[in-house]
Amino acid sequence: MRIAMGLVFLLSASSAWAGEPEVSVAGLTPPPAAPGERVLAAQQMIVKVSAAGQVSELRYLTDVPGGIREPLARAVKKWQFAPHLDHGVPMAWATQLTVGLNAVPMNGGSQFGMKITGATTSNYTLSGMVPPRYPTDAARVDQGALVCVVVTAAADGRLTVSGDMLVNGSPAAKDDAFATSVRDAVTKYWTAKPLEVDGARYGGEGVIQVPVVFTTGHTRKTSAPVPKDCPVREDLESVNLKLLTKPAGTML
């Protein structure tokens, strides 16, 4: 079965010369905290979701502080997901959920409440993430780029590039150094493994869109401006469960 996955992760280069970029997986990016608020560590959990899109089970993956453990679980269990569909039939599913939290001052700052700032779902595990090399000529002039690549994940986790890449919002030329570097890393090293819970696999073959950011940390505008993100691909039906509830702003 072929399932399209909307995967997003970030690679960034820290050297101004052709060194190896640092690699980080982009999960939940917390919004700027309001005055007086404090951004807390994001909490991760596995949630099982029924065919009706309701949370049937929750397991924490992180060491959640005792004071918010139960309130957070109660809040999440009220959330509604779009059911996973298999040939149009709703199916029970599972996903890894990451929830952002802020501490909010109350009663003149003598107490703090907890506010949910956002949530993301993920049904994959990345491995073999050898970063693409920063092209020498581009690094020499501090040229950055956002490469949007669509890859196909096989059942065994191997990745291949599908279609044309975008470099700074435009189709990549055949000899584009950024696109060539990304293609080499994808086909030689990267793999994607579907989420497994209690021996069951919640993923499979599919298509993944991956934004790859190249930056020296002091990039100059030597060519087209570098976009902040890849365009939304409506044709990629995400294997990640879609959260219908808007949790941002919920107080625990």
C-alpha positions as CSV (number, residue, x, y, z in Angstrom):
1,M,0.0,0.0,0.0
2,R,1.3,3.4,-0.9
3,I,0.8,6.2,1.7
4,A,1.9,9.7,1.2
5,M,3.7,11.2,4.2
6,G,4.2,14.9,5.0
7,L,7.6,14.8,6.7
8,V,9.4,18.0,7.6
9,F,13.0,18.2,9.0
10,L,15.8,20.7,8.8
11,L,19.5,20.6,8.0
12,S,21.7,23.6,8.6
13,A,25.3,24.3,7.8
14,S,27.3,26.2,10.5
15,S,30.6,26.6,8.6
16,A,31.4,29.3,6.1
17,W,33.5,26.9,4.2
18,A,32.7,23.5,2.7
19,G,32.4,21.7,6.0
20,E,29.7,19.2,7.1
21,P,26.4,20.8,8.1
22,E,24.9,20.1,11.4
23,V,21.7,18.1,11.3
24,S,18.6,18.5,13.4
25,V,15.1,17.1,13.1
26,A,12.6,19.9,13.2
27,G,9.7,19.0,15.5
28,L,7.5,21.5,17.2
29,T,8.8,25.1,16.9
30,P,7.5,27.0,19.9
31,P,6.0,30.4,19.2
32,P,7.5,33.5,20.9
33,A,6.5,33.6,24.6
34,A,4.3,36.5,25.7
35,P,5.8,38.9,28.3
36,G,6.2,37.1,31.6
37,E,5.7,33.6,30.1
38,R,8.4,31.0,30.0
39,V,8.8,28.3,27.3
40,L,9.0,24.9,28.8
41,A,10.3,21.6,27.4
42,A,8.0,20.0,24.9
43,Q,6.4,16.8,26.0
44,Q,6.2,13.7,23.8
45,M,3.8,10.8,23.9
46,I,2.3,8.0,21.9
47,V,-1.4,8.2,21.4
48,K,-3.7,5.6,19.9
49,V,-6.7,6.9,18.1
50,S,-9.9,5.1,17.3
51,A,-11.5,4.9,13.9
52,A,-13.8,7.7,15.0
53,G,-10.7,9.9,15.6
54,Q,-10.8,9.9,19.4
55,V,-7.9,9.2,21.7
56,S,-8.2,5.7,23.2
57,E,-4.8,5.4,24.9
58,L,-1.9,7.7,25.9
59,R,1.6,6.8,26.9
60,Y,4.2,9.5,27.8
61,L,7.7,9.2,26.3
62,T,9.1,12.1,28.3
63,D,9.4,12.5,32.1
64,V,6.4,14.9,32.5
65,P,6.4,16.8,35.8
66,G,3.8,15.4,38.2
67,G,1.8,18.6,38.5
68,I,0.9,18.6,34.8
69,R,0.9,14.9,34.0
70,E,-2.8,14.3,34.6
71,P,-4.1,17.7,33.4
72,L,-2.1,17.4,30.2
73,A,-3.4,13.8,29.6
74,R,-7.0,14.9,30.3
75,A,-6.6,17.8,27.7
76,V,-5.1,15.5,25.0
77,K,-7.8,12.8,25.5
78,K,-10.4,15.4,24.5
79,W,-8.8,16.2,21.2
80,Q,-10.3,15.1,17.9
81,F,-8.2,13.7,15.0
82,A,-9.1,13.1,11.4
83,P,-9.3,9.3,11.2
84,H,-6.7,7.4,9.3
85,L,-8.2,6.0,6.0
86,D,-7.3,2.8,4.3
87,H,-8.9,2.7,0.9
88,G,-11.5,5.1,2.2
89,V,-12.2,3.1,5.3
90,P,-11.5,4.7,8.8
91,M,-9.0,2.7,10.8
92,A,-7.7,2.8,14.3
93,W,-4.2,4.3,14.2
94,A,-1.4,5.6,16.4
95,T,1.0,8.5,16.3
96,Q,3.8,10.2,18.3
97,L,2.5,13.5,19.6
98,T,4.7,16.5,20.7
99,V,3.0,19.2,22.8
100,G,4.5,22.6,23.5
101,L,3.9,24.2,26.9
102,N,4.4,27.6,28.4
103,A,4.4,28.6,32.1
104,V,2.0,31.6,32.5
105,P,2.2,33.9,35.5
106,M,-1.0,34.2,37.5
107,N,-2.1,36.1,40.6
108,G,0.4,38.8,40.1
109,G,3.2,36.4,39.4
110,S,2.9,34.5,42.7
111,Q,1.7,31.4,40.9
112,F,2.1,29.9,37.4
113,G,-0.4,28.1,35.2
114,M,0.4,25.9,32.2
115,K,-0.7,26.8,28.6
116,I,-0.5,24.5,25.6
117,T,1.1,26.4,22.7
118,G,0.8,23.9,19.9
119,A,1.1,20.2,18.9
120,T,2.6,18.1,16.1
121,T,2.2,14.5,15.1
122,S,4.8,12.2,13.6
123,N,4.7,8.6,12.3
124,Y,8.3,8.1,11.3
125,T,11.8,7.6,12.7
126,L,14.8,8.9,10.7
127,S,18.2,7.3,10.7
128,G,21.4,7.4,8.7
129,M,21.1,11.1,8.6
130,V,24.5,11.9,7.1
131,P,24.2,15.6,6.2
132,P,24.7,16.8,2.6
133,R,28.0,18.7,2.0
134,Y,27.9,22.4,1.7
135,P,29.0,23.3,-1.8
136,T,32.4,24.9,-1.7
137,D,31.8,27.8,-4.0
138,A,28.5,28.7,-2.3
139,A,30.1,28.6,1.2
140,R,32.9,30.8,0.0
141,V,30.5,33.6,-0.8
142,D,28.1,32.9,2.1
143,Q,25.4,31.8,-0.3
144,G,22.5,30.0,1.4
145,A,19.6,27.9,0.0
146,L,16.4,26.2,0.9
147,V,16.1,22.9,-1.0
148,C,12.7,21.3,-1.2
149,V,13.0,17.6,-2.1
150,V,10.3,15.0,-2.4
151,V,11.5,11.5,-1.7
152,T,9.8,8.1,-1.9
153,A,10.2,5.8,1.1
154,A,10.2,2.1,0.3
155,A,8.9,-0.5,2.7
156,D,12.4,-1.3,3.8
157,G,13.1,2.4,4.6
158,R,15.3,3.3,1.6
159,L,14.7,6.7,0.1
160,T,14.8,7.8,-3.5
161,V,14.3,11.3,-4.9
162,S,10.9,11.8,-6.7
163,G,10.5,14.5,-9.3
164,D,12.3,17.8,-9.5
165,M,13.7,19.7,-6.5
166,L,13.0,23.3,-5.7
167,V,16.0,25.5,-4.8
168,N,14.9,28.9,-3.3
169,G,11.4,28.4,-4.7
170,S,12.5,27.6,-8.3
171,P,13.0,24.3,-10.1
172,A,16.6,23.2,-9.7
173,A,18.9,23.1,-12.7
174,K,20.5,19.8,-13.5
175,D,23.9,21.0,-12.4
176,D,22.7,22.9,-9.2
177,A,25.3,22.2,-6.5
178,F,22.8,22.3,-3.6
179,A,20.3,19.9,-5.3
180,T,23.2,17.5,-6.2
181,S,24.4,17.5,-2.6
182,V,21.0,16.7,-1.2
183,R,20.3,14.0,-3.8
184,D,23.6,12.3,-2.9
185,A,22.8,12.3,0.8
186,V,19.2,11.0,0.3
187,T,20.1,8.1,-1.9
188,K,23.3,7.0,-0.1
189,Y,22.5,7.3,3.5
190,W,19.0,8.4,4.6
191,T,16.3,6.0,5.7
192,A,12.8,6.4,7.2
193,K,11.2,3.9,9.5
194,P,7.5,3.9,10.2
195,L,6.3,4.2,13.8
196,E,5.8,0.8,15.5
197,V,3.6,0.4,18.6
198,D,3.0,-2.9,20.3
199,G,4.4,-4.7,17.3
200,A,2.1,-3.0,14.8
201,R,3.4,-0.7,12.1
202,Y,1.7,2.7,11.7
203,G,3.2,3.9,8.4
204,G,4.5,2.2,5.3
205,E,5.6,3.1,1.8
206,G,5.0,6.7,1.0
207,V,6.1,10.1,-0.3
208,I,7.8,12.6,2.0
209,Q,8.5,16.3,1.4
210,V,11.8,17.4,3.1
211,P,12.9,21.0,3.4
212,V,16.8,21.3,3.6
213,V,18.2,24.6,4.7
214,F,21.8,25.6,3.9
215,T,23.2,28.6,5.8
216,T,26.6,29.7,7.0
217,G,25.2,31.7,9.8
218,H,26.0,35.0,8.1
219,T,24.5,34.4,4.6
220,R,24.5,37.3,2.2
221,K,21.9,37.8,-0.5
222,T,24.1,36.7,-3.4
223,S,21.1,35.4,-5.5
224,A,17.4,34.8,-5.0
225,P,16.1,35.3,-1.4
226,V,16.0,32.2,0.6
227,P,12.4,31.2,1.5
228,K,11.5,30.3,5.0
229,D,9.7,27.1,4.1
230,C,8.7,24.8,1.3
231,P,5.3,25.3,-0.4
232,V,2.5,23.2,1.0
233,R,2.0,20.1,-1.1
234,E,-1.8,19.4,-1.1
235,D,-1.2,16.3,-3.3
236,L,0.8,14.6,-0.5
237,E,-1.8,13.0,1.8
238,S,0.0,12.8,5.1
239,V,0.4,9.5,6.9
240,N,0.6,11.6,10.1
241,L,-2.7,11.9,11.8
242,K,-4.2,15.3,11.3
243,L,-5.2,17.0,14.5
244,L,-8.6,18.7,14.1
245,T,-8.6,20.3,17.5
246,K,-6.7,23.6,17.8
247,P,-4.9,23.2,21.1
248,A,-2.9,26.4,21.2
249,G,-4.0,28.6,24.1
250,T,-5.5,25.8,26.2
251,M,-4.9,26.3,29.9
252,L,-4.2,23.2,32.0
